[in-house]
Amino acid sequence: MALATRGRRPPGRRSGLYTPEPVNTSTTPSLPPRAIVLAAGRGERMRPLTDTTPKPLLPVFGRPLIEWHLLALARGGVREVVVNTAWLEDRFPAVLGDGSRFGLAIRYSHEGRDFGGALETAGGIATVQDWLCADGRDAFWVVSGDIWAPDFRFDQARVDDFLASAQDARLWVVPNPPYHPRGDFDLAGERVTYANFALMRPTLCAGLPAGRRAALGPLLIGGVAAGRIGLEAGVGRWENVGTPAQLAALQGQPDPRA
């Protein structure tokens, strides 16, 4: 497979793009990775609940969906997070604040205010990629704010293993849920579904300008097909809570903290 080399530099540099630093071969400990939590979607299938509350702020077992991720990121050693927003975006700072109560520093990328609406996943990442990769960071976490996965670990060991590869990204996958039986990718001869957890290098979105809409799906499909993106299982319990009925069913399960 034609794998991307770790030090590859995208052609040219335009506003909003990150130029990778040379690979650090010193013995100085690397900085903790930063993370982006994707929270800009409208949540159409979750209406009417999302008419007044952004989907990542809907409570699951008494805690907003996005807070499960923020706490897990902090446990994994992440210290700085950016949350991209668009729909009812003022609600996020009001609920999450500056992140200090989670052990994090949170900043916000207000796509609705600054660009007139959500930029889709790749566009949202490209817009904040300079910050995600600042000070020579080679990789960053990406997670969707409306996924419930209380067992997922943002461990440094996973980051180190990814950085030791030549991959542009590593995606965590789960067995296909009933509503998505065809899955997204092939892993060990079986179809699997992208769980919306990933580690990425800046090379993946390096050709995208900041502040413009861009979908992530084509980049992932092309990267997996070319061998530049790896797939990994090991998510644990996972729910893509898409409708009020799915949310109610999840709430009817035993509290995982009990």
C-alpha positions as a printed Julia matrix, in Angstrom:
258×3 Matrix{Float64}:
   0.0    0.0    0.0
   1.19   3.52  -0.74
   1.46   5.09   2.69
   2.03   8.79   3.21
   5.38   9.66   4.76
   5.24  11.36   8.1
   7.15  14.45   7.06
   5.24  15.09   3.84
   4.56  18.76   3.18
   1.48  19.89   1.27
   2.1   22.13  -1.74
   2.14  25.79  -0.85
   0.53  27.51   2.1
  -2.63  29.54   2.16
  -4.42  31.21   5.02
  -5.75  28.64   7.49
  -3.47  25.8    6.39
  -0.87  24.15   8.55
   2.63  23.38   7.29
   4.0   20.31   9.1
   7.14  20.73  11.13
  10.05  18.32  10.65
   9.73  15.13  12.67
  11.08  15.71  16.17
  13.82  13.2   16.92
  14.89  14.69  20.24
  14.27  13.05  23.6
  12.18  16.01  24.81
   8.68  14.8   25.76
   6.09  15.81  23.17
   3.26  18.18  24.04
  -0.13  16.62  24.82
  -2.32  16.44  21.72
  -5.18  18.84  21.35
  -8.69  17.8   20.31
 -11.63  19.06  18.32
 -15.12  18.08  19.42
 -17.54  18.43  16.52
 -20.77  20.1   17.62
 -21.97  22.27  14.74
 -24.76  20.08  13.34
 -28.47  20.9   13.39
 -29.61  17.5   14.63
 -32.6   17.32  12.28
 -33.59  13.75  13.17
 -33.62  14.65  16.87
 -36.27  17.32  16.45
 -38.23  18.65  18.25
 -35.7   18.26  21.08
 -33.02  20.06  19.07
 -35.28  23.0   18.26
 -34.25  24.47  21.6
 -31.14  22.49  22.6
 -28.13  21.55  20.45
 -27.89  17.78  20.18
 -24.5   17.5   21.97
 -26.05  19.27  24.97
 -28.94  16.81  25.34
 -28.57  14.93  28.64
 -27.76  11.23  28.87
 -27.85   9.85  32.42
 -27.95  13.4   33.74
 -24.93  14.63  31.79
 -24.86  16.35  28.36
 -23.56  14.04  25.63
 -20.56  16.26  24.97
 -19.49  16.23  28.63
 -18.87  12.47  28.49
 -16.2   13.19  25.88
 -14.72  16.18  27.67
 -14.22  14.2   30.86
 -12.73  11.26  28.93
 -10.35  13.57  27.07
  -9.14  15.04  30.34
  -8.61  11.55  31.8
  -6.53  10.69  28.74
  -4.18  13.61  29.28
  -5.64  16.09  26.8
  -5.6   19.61  28.21
  -6.9   21.82  25.39
 -10.01  21.37  23.27
 -11.79  23.35  20.57
 -15.54  22.9   20.09
 -16.92  23.95  16.71
 -20.48  25.28  16.8
 -23.18  26.69  14.52
 -26.72  25.79  15.61
 -27.72  27.58  18.85
 -24.01  28.13  19.34
 -24.3   30.55  22.25
 -25.6   27.68  24.35
 -22.23  25.92  24.4
 -20.19  28.53  26.3
 -23.16  29.04  28.61
 -23.19  25.34  29.55
 -19.52  24.35  29.24
 -17.79  27.6   30.13
 -14.03  27.71  29.77
 -13.67  23.99  30.5
 -11.9   24.39  33.82
 -14.42  22.26  35.7
 -13.5   19.36  33.38
  -9.76  19.91  33.77
  -9.57  21.42  30.28
  -9.17  24.73  28.5
 -11.98  25.04  25.94
 -12.06  27.43  23.03
 -14.88  27.75  20.51
 -14.95  27.97  16.73
 -18.23  29.8   16.08
 -18.92  28.82  12.48
 -22.41  30.28  12.5
 -21.23  33.67  13.69
 -18.02  33.82  11.67
 -18.98  32.02   8.43
 -22.77  32.08   8.3
 -23.31  28.4    9.09
 -21.75  25.01   9.7
 -18.68  24.21   7.58
 -19.2   20.42   7.62
 -16.63  18.19   9.26
 -13.54  18.68   7.11
 -14.19  22.4    6.78
 -14.52  22.72  10.54
 -11.25  20.86  11.08
  -9.36  22.85   8.45
 -10.5   26.13  10.01
  -8.85  25.36  13.37
  -6.02  23.1   12.21
  -3.32  25.74  12.76
  -4.28  25.79  16.44
  -4.67  22.02  16.72
  -1.13  21.52  15.39
   0.58  24.51  17.0
   4.03  24.21  18.59
   5.01  21.21  16.49
   2.18  18.88  17.46
   2.0   16.05  14.93
  -1.54  14.77  15.57
  -4.88  15.67  17.13
  -8.02  13.9   18.3
 -11.34  14.27  16.48
 -14.62  13.2   18.08
 -18.27  13.9   17.35
 -20.0   15.59  20.26
 -23.27  13.7   19.8
 -21.91  10.14  20.16
 -22.25   8.25  23.45
 -19.3    5.94  24.12
 -18.48   5.88  27.84
 -15.7    3.26  27.51
 -13.57   4.99  24.88
 -10.08   5.98  26.06
  -8.08   8.87  24.64
  -4.87   7.28  25.88
  -1.42   8.62  25.11
  -0.43   5.07  24.18
  -2.88   5.25  21.28
  -1.36   8.55  20.19
   2.18   7.15  20.38
   1.22   4.08  18.37
  -0.41   6.25  15.71
   2.61   8.56  15.5
   4.87   5.56  15.03
   2.92   4.73  11.86
   3.01   6.51   8.51
  -0.74   6.99   8.43
  -2.56  10.26   7.8
  -5.33   9.2   10.19
  -6.58   6.33  12.3
 -10.32   5.72  12.64
 -12.01   3.7   15.36
 -14.82   1.5   14.11
 -17.72  -0.49  15.56
 -19.98  -3.33  14.34
 -22.67  -2.04  12.02
 -25.75  -0.8   13.9
 -29.18  -1.95  12.66
 -29.88   1.36  10.92
 -26.56   1.22   8.98
 -26.24  -2.43   7.94
 -23.89  -1.82   5.0
 -21.3   -0.08   7.14
 -18.56   2.26   5.94
 -15.36   0.21   5.56
 -13.94  -3.33   5.39
 -11.89  -4.57   8.34
 -10.59  -8.14   8.48
 -13.16  -9.24   5.95
 -16.14  -7.63   7.67
 -18.02  -4.41   7.08
 -17.75  -1.95   9.95
 -19.02   1.54  10.79
 -16.92   4.59  11.56
 -17.48   5.4   15.24
 -16.63   9.11  14.9
 -13.42   8.84  16.91
 -10.15   9.53  15.11
  -6.54  10.59  15.37
  -5.42  12.73  12.45
  -2.3   14.33  11.1
  -2.52  17.75   9.43
  -1.73  16.1    6.08
  -5.29  14.78   5.81
  -6.97  18.19   5.46
  -3.91  20.15   4.33
  -5.37  21.05   0.93
  -8.51  22.64   2.38
  -8.84  26.38   3.0
 -10.13  27.7    6.29
 -13.7   28.96   6.5
 -15.14  26.94   3.62
 -17.55  24.01   3.66
 -15.93  20.65   3.02
 -17.06  17.08   3.72
 -14.77  14.63   5.48
 -16.31  11.43   4.08
 -14.59  11.5    0.66
 -11.19  12.07   2.31
 -11.7    9.11   4.63
 -12.96   6.77   1.91
 -10.08   7.69  -0.39
  -7.51   7.47   2.38
  -8.64   4.04   3.56
  -8.68   2.74  -0.04
  -5.14   4.05  -0.59
  -3.81   2.62   2.68
  -3.08   6.04   4.17
  -5.75   5.68   6.87
  -5.89   2.84   9.36
  -8.9    1.25  11.07
  -9.03   0.01  14.65
 -11.66  -1.6   16.86
 -11.84  -1.16  20.63
 -14.53   1.44  21.27
 -16.64  -0.41  23.82
 -20.24   0.61  24.36
 -21.31   2.94  21.58
 -24.53   4.67  20.58
 -25.11   7.14  17.78
 -28.14   8.71  19.39
 -30.01   9.98  16.35
 -33.71  10.22  17.26
 -35.83  10.96  20.35
 -36.82   7.28  20.44
 -33.16   6.18  20.45
 -32.41   8.67  23.2
 -35.31   7.38  25.29
 -34.18   3.77  24.77
 -30.65   4.63  25.88
 -31.94   6.43  28.96
 -33.85   3.28  29.86
 -30.62   1.29  30.2
 -28.73   1.0   33.5
 -26.61   4.02  34.36
 -22.98   3.05  33.49
 -21.75   4.89  36.57
 -23.86   2.77  38.93
